Amino acid sequence: MRGQVRGKRVVDLGCGTGRFCVAAAYLGAECICVELDVRNSYHLRTVQWNNKINIVQAQVPKVGLRGDLVVQNPPFGVKRKHADLEFLSLALKIAPAVYSIHKDSPGLRTRLKRLAQREGFSLEALEEAYPLRAQYPHHRRVMRQVNVLIVRMEKQMNENSR
């Protein structure tokens, strides 16, 4: 992540195991893990992070909070088409900087560019092959390479917002 996260409020939408929040807390941020199925993040409750990690059990589109930065690995939108874009749309509303991982697919870059432009954000994308291990019952293979886009989006300041 560019710059420091120390002293910032970081939000992880759909945190799963909470790895991003653990890293952010380690770097000195206050982190809010948002997860509907908190069984995924049970181990966060047992780790002492000097009150730097808070877990909020909520459905992501209904979260009403703000942060300085969102880091997320949302559902890839395979089981429910464009679920990842719902997470991203919310992220752009609650923080001025967003890092997000998306399963690459035809037309994804165009959709992301449109969304960023509509919300007044810049967009940087990095393409990667990601080793995805089976974690859920619907995963059929033990390991699979998945092409992902890792995006960084930042709110653009204009003359009126300075």
Backbone torsions as a table, in degrees:
resi	resn	phi	psi	omega
1	MET	NA	137.2	-179.8
2	ARG	-72.7	138.6	179.5
3	GLY	75.0	-174.1	-177.3
4	GLN	-93.5	148.2	171.8
5	VAL	-104.0	-10.3	179.8
6	ARG	-53.8	127.8	178.3
7	GLY	80.7	-1.7	-179.9
8	LYS	-91.8	161.4	174.7
9	ARG	-102.3	112.0	-177.1
10	VAL	-106.1	135.7	179.0
11	VAL	-116.9	132.2	174.7
12	ASP	-114.1	105.1	-179.1
13	LEU	-81.8	124.3	-176.5
14	GLY	67.6	54.7	-167.5
15	CYS	-65.9	-19.6	-177.8
16	GLY	58.8	-118.3	-178.6
17	THR	-78.3	-12.8	177.4
18	GLY	85.9	17.4	-177.1
19	ARG	-59.0	-40.7	179.9
20	PHE	-63.4	-40.0	-179.4
21	CYS	-69.5	-35.4	176.6
22	VAL	-61.4	-44.5	179.2
23	ALA	-63.9	-43.5	180.0
24	ALA	-63.6	-42.9	178.8
25	ALA	-63.6	-40.2	177.6
26	TYR	-59.0	-35.7	-179.5
27	LEU	-85.2	2.6	173.4
28	GLY	101.2	10.7	179.4
29	ALA	-91.7	158.2	165.4
30	GLU	-88.5	132.4	-176.0
31	CYS	-125.9	140.0	176.4
32	ILE	-115.1	117.0	177.1
33	CYS	-92.1	121.2	177.3
34	VAL	-109.4	120.4	-176.1
35	GLU	-150.8	133.8	176.7
36	LEU	-75.2	-45.1	-179.2
37	ASP	-98.8	88.1	-174.6
38	VAL	-69.4	-6.3	173.9
39	ARG	-61.9	-29.1	178.5
40	ASN	-63.9	-31.6	-174.3
41	SER	-110.5	26.4	-177.0
42	TYR	-57.4	-36.7	-176.4
43	HIS	-68.1	-21.5	178.2
44	LEU	-64.6	-29.2	-179.1
45	ARG	-71.6	-21.6	-177.4
46	THR	-93.3	-11.5	-178.1
47	VAL	-95.2	133.3	177.6
48	GLN	-88.5	116.2	178.8
49	TRP	-121.5	31.5	178.8
50	ASN	51.8	43.2	178.5
51	ASN	60.1	27.5	179.5
52	LYS	-89.9	-12.7	179.4
53	ILE	-120.6	126.1	175.3
54	ASN	-119.6	138.7	179.4
55	ILE	-107.4	127.7	177.4
56	VAL	-115.9	119.5	177.2
57	GLN	-87.8	110.1	-176.7
58	ALA	-161.8	157.4	172.6
59	GLN	-81.6	129.4	-168.6
60	VAL	-53.5	-47.0	-177.8
61	PRO	-63.5	-14.2	-176.9
62	LYS	-102.9	14.6	-178.0
63	VAL	-82.0	131.1	178.9
64	GLY	-117.8	74.1	179.3
65	LEU	-141.8	170.8	179.8
66	ARG	-129.5	156.4	177.3
67	GLY	-150.3	174.1	175.3
68	ASP	-87.8	-24.4	-173.7
69	LEU	-155.1	138.3	171.6
70	VAL	-112.3	131.6	170.1
71	VAL	-120.4	133.3	-175.5
72	GLN	-157.1	150.4	170.0
73	ASN	-126.6	79.7	-173.1
74	PRO	-70.6	167.7	173.0
75	PRO	-53.0	141.6	-173.3
76	PHE	-74.1	-4.4	178.7
77	GLY	77.3	26.3	178.7
78	VAL	-88.8	-48.6	178.5
79	LYS	-72.2	-38.6	177.5
80	ARG	-129.5	109.4	-172.9
81	LYS	-52.8	132.5	176.3
82	HIS	65.7	20.6	175.7
83	ALA	-59.2	-35.4	179.9
84	ASP	-63.5	-34.3	-179.0
85	LEU	-71.7	-28.2	174.1
86	GLU	-64.3	-44.4	177.6
87	PHE	-61.5	-45.6	-177.5
88	LEU	-64.6	-41.5	178.6
89	SER	-59.0	-42.9	177.8
90	LEU	-66.2	-44.2	-179.3
91	ALA	-55.1	-41.7	-178.5
92	LEU	-68.5	-20.9	178.5
93	LYS	-86.5	-21.8	-173.0
94	ILE	-107.4	-8.2	-178.7
95	ALA	-151.2	150.1	178.9
96	PRO	-81.4	-6.7	177.3
97	ALA	-140.4	137.5	-175.3
98	VAL	-139.1	133.1	168.8
99	TYR	-116.2	129.0	-174.0
100	SER	-147.0	147.7	-179.6
101	ILE	-114.2	129.9	-177.6
102	HIS	-132.9	142.4	173.9
103	LYS	-67.8	125.3	-178.4
104	ASP	-69.2	141.0	178.2
105	SER	-155.5	161.6	179.1
106	PRO	-57.7	131.4	177.2
107	GLY	85.3	-6.4	-177.2
108	LEU	-63.1	-47.0	-178.9
109	ARG	-57.7	-41.0	179.6
110	THR	-64.0	-44.1	178.3
111	ARG	-62.9	-41.8	179.8
112	LEU	-66.1	-41.3	178.4
113	LYS	-62.3	-43.7	179.1
114	ARG	-62.0	-45.0	-179.8
115	LEU	-62.4	-45.5	179.4
116	ALA	-60.6	-46.7	-178.6
117	GLN	-63.3	-44.8	-179.1
118	ARG	-61.0	-36.5	-177.3
119	GLU	-92.7	-0.8	177.6
120	GLY	79.6	34.3	-179.2
121	PHE	-114.7	149.7	168.7
122	SER	-84.3	161.4	-178.0
123	LEU	-137.1	128.2	169.3
124	GLU	-121.6	138.1	-179.4
125	ALA	-131.3	140.0	177.7
126	LEU	-124.2	126.2	179.4
127	GLU	-90.5	134.7	-179.3
128	GLU	-143.8	155.8	168.3
129	ALA	-97.3	124.2	-172.8
130	TYR	-114.3	126.1	177.4
131	PRO	-78.6	111.4	-178.2
132	LEU	-100.0	116.5	177.1
133	ARG	-87.5	147.8	177.0
134	ALA	-62.5	125.7	179.6
135	GLN	-127.6	-19.5	-174.9
136	TYR	-124.3	157.2	-178.9
137	PRO	-57.2	-29.9	-178.9
138	HIS	-78.9	-8.0	174.9
139	HIS	-76.2	126.3	-174.4
140	ARG	-95.4	-24.8	-179.2
141	ARG	-111.1	150.1	179.7
142	VAL	-64.7	-42.2	-179.2
143	MET	-143.3	143.4	179.8
144	ARG	-150.2	138.1	174.6
145	GLN	-82.4	128.8	179.8
146	VAL	-124.5	131.2	175.9
147	ASN	-79.1	125.0	-178.2
148	VAL	-124.7	158.5	169.0
149	LEU	-110.8	124.7	173.6
150	ILE	-101.2	118.8	-174.9
151	VAL	-114.5	146.9	172.5
152	ARG	-122.1	125.4	179.8
153	MET	-125.9	136.4	-178.7
154	GLU	-134.7	135.0	179.9
155	LYS	-62.6	130.2	179.4
156	GLN	-87.6	130.8	178.5
157	MET	-87.9	133.0	174.4
158	ASN	-115.0	178.0	-176.7
159	GLU	-57.9	-35.3	-177.4
160	ASN	-73.7	-24.0	-176.0
161	SER	-96.6	2.7	179.9
162	ARG	-88.5	NA	NA
